[in-house]
């Protein structure tokens, strides 16, 4: 089969792919349990009084009766082991509990906020891959100066802190040039700056690993064979070399999805954008244990799904893995 043709696995291969996905799901369940456990006990050990946080913060002056009622309402009068067991029981049944600070179901709060975060994450991933591929395809082994320029820019981009880049973009393009709104609301214009803040450093990482892989692929015999058939350099890179070169980037993308959502905490705060990141920040500062754990679990689920998709893409893209699943 030609190296440039993408074919689906056979029936037996699909069965083996299904087993790979099943194993990934089982591992994901264990990761979810570990994530819920670590977050639960970490918040319990955090200094502060969650009851005061529920009743309005340190400046509040609730009566002893109100404090006692709040403790009973949220089950905070029970031993930690009992609270943990009850929480796991609710999680298994799909009940994320009630937010301390917002007094509504955690699932409802997350449902209201997850859309903007997923939109920002998806747009940042797409832009990051577009920038990375443009740099790698356009500069790798073109000439010494162009290749060095592309590699240098990728290294600089990868080293940029996303929160610092967000502040620079905000100062230059929102407050200075006034090309984009300083607050990220609905609409394309409000999405541009936070997307770039997340995408540019990630593009640097993706480009670095893809460039290194492409350098190795361009020396392979099947690339020389493609060139001898009269294909243009761009066609060889896009049709034959790129599908092999992107495999390390696909693996990195699975990690990047979780990283993007995590970094969205600061980005959403800086751009006054709604989303899981901003809600998580507020939940932690208010010691809202159910909401904090709920958001953490959602982020973990997204990361697990991204890792599963990366496994499937590996099988579909890499002919060596595809052959092994037949």
N, C-alpha and C positions, 0 to 999 in steps of 0.2 A: 504493500500500500504506500502511496506517495506520502512523504513527510508533510505535505501541505494540505492533506485531506483530513477532515474531521469526521469520524464515524462513531456511531453509538456502539457500546459493548453488545456482545451477543447475549442470548437468553441466560446462559450460565454466568456470563459476566455481570449481568444485571443482578443475579442472585448474590454474587459475591459483593457487589457494590451495596446491595441491601444489608448484608451482614456488617459491612464497614460502617454504614449509617447507624445500624442498631447498636453497635459497640459505642459509637460516638454519643448516641442518646443516653446509654447507660452511664457512661462517664460523665455526661452532662448533668444527670440527676445527682450524682455524687458531688459534683462541683457546686450545684445549687444548694445542697444540704450544707456543705462546708461554708459557702458564702453566707447563708442565713445564720449559721451558728456563730461564725467569727464576728459578724456585724452585730448580732444580738448581744453577745457578751462584751464586745468592745464598747458599745453604747452604755451598757450597764455599769462599766467601770469608769466611764467618763465623769469627771467631777461636775456637780450641779444637781439640782432637784427637778426632775421631770414634772412633778406635780405643780411646782411654781411656774414652769414653762407653759403648762396647759392652762393655768389660770391667769396668764397675762405677763409672766416674766418676773424679774427681781423687784420691779417697782410695784407689783400688785400687793394688795394687803387683804387676802381672803380670810374669812372667818374660819375657826377650827372645824366647824360643821361642814363648810364647803370643801375644805381640804380632805376631810374624812370621806365625804361623799364621792369626791373625784378619785380618791385612792380605790374605793370599792368599785366604782364604775369601770375603771380600766384594769382591775385585778392586780394592782400594784401592792396590795397587802399580802399577797401570797408569796411563798418562797420562790427564789429565782428558778430553781429546778422545775417547780410546778408551772411557773410562767413560761419557761422554755418549752416544756412538754405540751402545754396547751397551744402555744403558738405553732409548733410543728404540726399538731393535729389540725389546726385551722388551715395551715398552708396546704396540707395534703388534700383537704376538701375544697381548695381553691379560694379560701377566705383570707384575705390579706389584713383583715382587721380594720379598725377605725383610727383615723389620724387624730393624734392628740391635739394638734394645733388647729386643724381645720374642722374637726368634729363632723367629718363625713367619711364614707368608706374609702380606704386607700386605693382600691381598684378604680373608683370614680375619679379620684384626683389624678392618678396616672393616665387614665383614658383621656382626660382633658389636656394633659401636657405632653404626651408622647409624640403627637403628630409633628409639632415644630422641631423637636429634637431629631426625629427620624428624617425629616426633610433636610435639616442642616447636615446630618451625618451623610446622607446619600449624596447631596450636592458636593460636599467636601471630598468624598471618595471619588466621584466622577471627575471633578476638576483636578484632583491630585494625579489620577491616572493619565488624564489628558496631558497635563504638563510634563509628567515623567516620560511618557512615550514620545512626545514631541522633542524633548531634549535628547533622549537616547537615540532615536531613529535619525534625528537631524544632525547629530554631532559625532556619534561613535564611528571612529576610523574614517572620518571624512578627510581631515588633514590634521597635522599636529596642533596647530593653533586652535582650530575650532573644537577639536576633541578636548584639549586642555581647558578651554573656556567653559564648555558644557560640564565637564567634571568638576571644575572649580565652583561654578554656580550651584551645582547640586549639593556640594559639601556645605556651602554657605547656607543654603535653604534648609538643609537637614539640621543645622546647628541653631536655627532661630527658635527661641522660646515662643510658643504660640500666644501666650498672654501678652508678651512684649510686642509681638507683631500686630496683635489686635489693637493695642494702644497707639502704635505708629500709624496704622491704617486709619484709625478713628481721627487722629490729630490732623493727618495730611488730607485725606479725601472727604472727611465729613465736616470738620471744623475749619480746615484751611480752604480747600478748593470747593467745598460744598457740593460735590458731585453726588454724594449719597447721604441719606438721613443718618444722624448719629444714633438713633434708636431703631432697632431692627423690628419692625412691625410686619404685617402681612404685605406680600408683594415681592416682586423680583428685586427691586432696588434695595430693600432692607435686608435681603439675603446675601448680597454680593460680598460685603466686607467681612462678616463672620465666616462665610465660606472660604474666602481667601486666607483668613487668619489660620484656619484649621488645615487647609489644603496645601499651602506652600511648603511648610516643613515636612509634611508627609510625602509630598512629591519628591523632595530631596532624597528621602530614604528609599522610596520605590525606584527612583532613577538610578541610585547607586547600585542596588542589588541587580537591577535589570541590565545595567550597562556591563557589569562584570560578567553576567551570564551570557550576554550577547557577544562579548569579546570571545568567549570560549566557543560559542555556537558557530560563529563565522569562520572558525578554523576547521570545522567538521567536513568530512568527505562529501556528504550529501549537499552541502552548500556549494562546493566546487562543481558538483555534478549539475546543480541547478544553473550555475553561471555558464557552464559549457553548452547548455541548451538554448542560450541566447536570451535569457531573462534579464531584465534591467536590474540594477542594484536595488532600487526601491522595491521592486516586485519580490526579489529574493529575500529582502529583510522582512517584508510584510507577510508573505505567503509561506515562507519556510523557516526563517530564523526566529521570528518573533514569538511563535507559539511555544518554542522551547525556552526562549529567554525569559518569558513572563512567569514561569513556574515559581521561582523564588519570591517574586512579587505577589503572586496569589497567596502563598503561605503567609507573607507579611501582612496582607490585607485582612486576614482573619484576626490577627492581633490588632490591626489598626482600627477596626470597627469599635472594639471595646475601648481603645485609647481615645478615639474621637469623641465617644459619648462621655468618657471621663473628663476630657479637656473641655467639653462643652459647658461644664460647670462655670469656669471662669469666663468663657466667651459669652455665654448667655447673660451673665451678670454685667460684663463690660458693656454689652450692646443693649442692655435692658430688654432682653428677648425672653419670651415665655418658653418653657421647656422643662425637661426632667432635670437638667443641670441646675437651673435656678431653684427648682423645688427641692432638690437634694440639699443644696446649700442652706436653704431656709430650715429644712427638717433637722439637719445636724445642729445648727445653731440653737434651735428650740428644743433639742433633745426629743424630737418626735420619733420614737423608736419604730412604731409600725410603718410610718411613711418612709423612713430611712431604709429599713429592710426591704420594703416593697420596691422602691426604686432600684436598690442594689440588685435585687433578684431579677428585675426586668433587664437591667444592663447585662447581667450574667447570661440570661436567656438569649439576648441578641448576640452576644459573643459566641455562645454555643452554636446558634444557627449559622453564624458566619463561618465558623470552623467546619461545620458539616457541609456547607455549600462549597468551601474551599476543597474539601476532600472529593466531592463530586466533580468539580472542575478539573482537579488533577487527573482523574480517571478519563475525563472527556478530552482533555488537551494533550496529555503526554502519551504517545503511542506505546512507550515501554510499559507503563502501568496498565494501559488498555489491553496490551497483549497478555499481561499477567492475570487479568481478570477473565480470560477466555478459557 
